[in-house]
Amino acid sequence: MNYTYKLGFIGCGNMAKAIINGLLDSNLLKAEDMYISTPSISQPYRGIAFTNDNKDVLSTCEYVVLAIKPQIFKEISVNLADNNCKCIISIMAGVNTKTIAEACNCSQVIRIMPNTPCSIGEGVSAITSYNTDEDSNDFVERIFKTISKIVRVDEKYFDAVTSISGSGPAYVYYFIKAMIDGGVKGGLSFEQSKELTIATMIGASKMVANSSEELDALIQKVCSKGGTTIQAIDTFREKSLDKSIIEGIDKCRIRSEELSKS
């Protein structure tokens, strides 16, 4: 079948714009290859043609990204069944591929769970496929590799993905804020403490990524008996910081499961 556009978007919020930016900045697609349907913009975004009619996108695009909230999906799903697209790509939380395939009357569905650092090209995206061919899988992976790392995950674990990479940036921001506040309490300026904290987080993360050692070993390497670091680590252990983090992640996952069933 001949399509007017390679990729369409239903919805054009922050994540859709991040995807578009990645595609254009990497030259994977050009503006004329894409089409947007959304009531939220009144002029072309980066030169991409747009409409207020979802059916225009569904009938003219080979691939269509559902970049909408799950509540909206329920409202508009009746209009999604009449489409000619080859594959639906969903970045909605809590709506599984089978539900999307049935609602959209589309055999191929790929579900993605990106996170907010995708907006600066430093994200990570979990991906799962439903009844897709090799071309669809390859094209969608190339799309998201422009803004993130890709991790293939069985869909039954997507609620766990939500609790780690989806919600995870907030956990990191929370810990960064506490570290900065600790530095300020010690006499550093906010900017000094922020710079030191961010550089330390980035460096430590790269150490974990590039080291074959266990995390406990890396922790121990920074700690010396009777030294400074062990005072902080012992306090974290006494306060059961690790258990609090795990409990919070678990509650996040459970809530994601609840929302998926609602």
N, C-alpha and C positions, 0 to 999 in steps of 0.2 A: 504493500500500500504506500502511496505517496503522501508524505506529510508536509505541511507548510513550515512547521517548526520542529526542531529536534527536541527541545525541552520547554515545558510549560510549568507555570507555578499557579496554584490556587492559594492565594494568600501571599502577602509580601511584607512580613514582619522582619524582625532583626535577623533571625536565622536564615530566612530566604535571601535577604540582602547579603548576608555573609557568604552564602553559597554562590550567588551571582557574582560577587566581588572576586571570589576565588577563581571562578570560571573565566571571567574576563581578564583578570590580572595574569593568569597562567596561559592565556590564549587557547584554552581547551575548546571554548566556544566563543562566538562573536555575538554581539547584541542582536543581530538579525536572525540568529538561530533560536532565540528565546521569545516567550510570550507570557504575559502576566495577567491574571484575573484577580482584581481586588478592588473593593470600594474605598480603600484607605489611601490611595494616591490619586492625584489629579493631573499628574504630568509624568512623562516617561522616566523610569529610573535607569540611569546610565544608558539612555538611548534605546531601551527595550520597549517594544510596542505593548500596549496594555488595553484591557477591556474590563467592563464590569459584569460581563456574562461568562460564568464558568463553562457553559456549553461550548463557547468559542474555543476555549483552551482544550477541552476534552475532545473536540472533533478535529482539531488541526495539529496537535502535538503528538510526536511519537512517544515521548516519556512525559509524565505529569507528576510534579511534586505536590503532595498535599501538605502545605505549610500553614495549617490552621489548628485552632484549639479543638480538642476532642468534643467539647460541647457543641461547637459549630458543626462538626462532622455529622453529628446526630440530626441536626436541623436540615442540612443540605444533602444528606445521603440519597434522598429520593431523586435528586437531580443528577447524581453522579453515575447512575446505571447506564445512561444513554451516552456512551463514549466510544471512540474509535482508537484510543491509544493502545500502544503495545504493552506498556508496563506502568503501574502506579508506584510511585516512590513516596513513602510516608515518613514524616518526621514527627508525627503526633505521638504523644505519650499515652499509654494505656489502651490503645486500640490494636488488636492483633491482626496479623496478615490475613487470616481466614475471614474475619469479619469484614475487612476492607475489600477482599476479593469478591465476596458475596454482594456487598452493598454497591460496589462499582461495576459489577459484572465484567471483571477483568481477570484473566487467568494468571497473569504475572504480577506479583506484588513484592516489593522490597521495602523492608522497614529499617529505619535508621534511628539510632539514639545518639545525636551529637551533643556536645556541651558548649557552654558559652565561650570558652577560649577559641572556638572556631572563628569567632568574629575577628580575631587577629591572626588567623592561620596557624594557631598552636593548639588546636583541640584534639579530641579523640572521639571517634564515632564507632559505636557497636553496630553491626549489620547482620541482618538475617534475611533469608530469601524464601519465597513461596512459589513453587512451580515455575522457576525462571530458567531461561536458557543462558548459555555462556556469554553471548553478546550483551545481554542486559546486565548480568553480574559484573562484567568487565567495565561497561560504561559507567555504571553507578559507582563502582569503586574508584574509578578515575575522577569522577566528580568530587567525591569527598576527600580524596587524597590531596586536593588542592587547598584544603583548609584544615586537615586533621590527619592523625594516624587512624588506621582502620583495624578493628578487631572483630573477627567473625565469632558470633555467639549464638548458641541455640536459643530460639525465642522464649523457651520456658524460663530462661535465666534473665530476661530483660528487666524484671523488677529489681534483681540484684545489681544489674548494670546501672539502673536509675540511682540506686543507693550509693554507688561508688563514683562513677564518672559523671553521671547526670547531675547529681546534687553535690558531688565532691568539691567543686570549686569553692562553694560556700564554707566547707569545713576548713579548707586551706586558708581562705581569707580570715576566718575566725582565729586560727592559730597565728597567722602573720600579725594580726592586730594585737594579740596578746604579747607576742614577742616585742613588737614595737613599743607597746605600753611599758613592758618590763625595762627596755632600754632607756626610755624617757624617765622612768622612776629612778634609774641609776645615774641620771644626770646628762644623758645625751639629748641633743635637740631631736625633735620629731623627725626631721629630714635625715639626720645622721643615722638614727635608729632604723628608719625605714630603708635607707640604702643598704645598711649592713644586713638587715633581716632578709630583704629580697635576694641579695647576692648569695647569702648563705643558703636560702631555700633552693635557689637554682643550682648552686654548686653541689649541695648534698643530693639533690634529685639526680643529677648527672652521675654522681659517684655510685648511686644505687643502680642506675641503668647500665653502667659500664663495668661494674664489679661482679665477680663470680662468687664473692663471699656472702654468707648469710647476713641478714640485717642485724641480728644480735652481735655478730662479730664486728660489724662496722660500728655499732654503738659502743662496744667494749674498747675499740681502738681509740676512741676519743676520751674515754674515761680512764683515769689513773687513780689508784687507791689513795684516799686522803686528799685528792685534788679538787678542782673546782667543778668540773662537769658532773661528777658523780653526785654532788650535792643536789643538782637539779634533777637528775634521773631518779635518784632515791626518793625525792619529793613527789615526782610524777607517779612512781610506783606505790608510794604510801597512800596517795590520793586515788589510786586505781584509775589513772587517766586512760590507760589502754582499754579497760573494761567500759568506761563511760563512752569512749569513741565507738567501740563495737556495738554497744547497746543502742546508741543513737543511729548508727547505720542500719541496724536491724529494724528499728522502728520506722525508719524511712522506707525500707523495703516492704514492710508489712503494709504501710499506708499506700504504697504504689500498687500492691496487690489488691487492696480494697477498691482503689479508684479504677483499676482495670476491670473489675467485676460490676461496677456501678453503671 
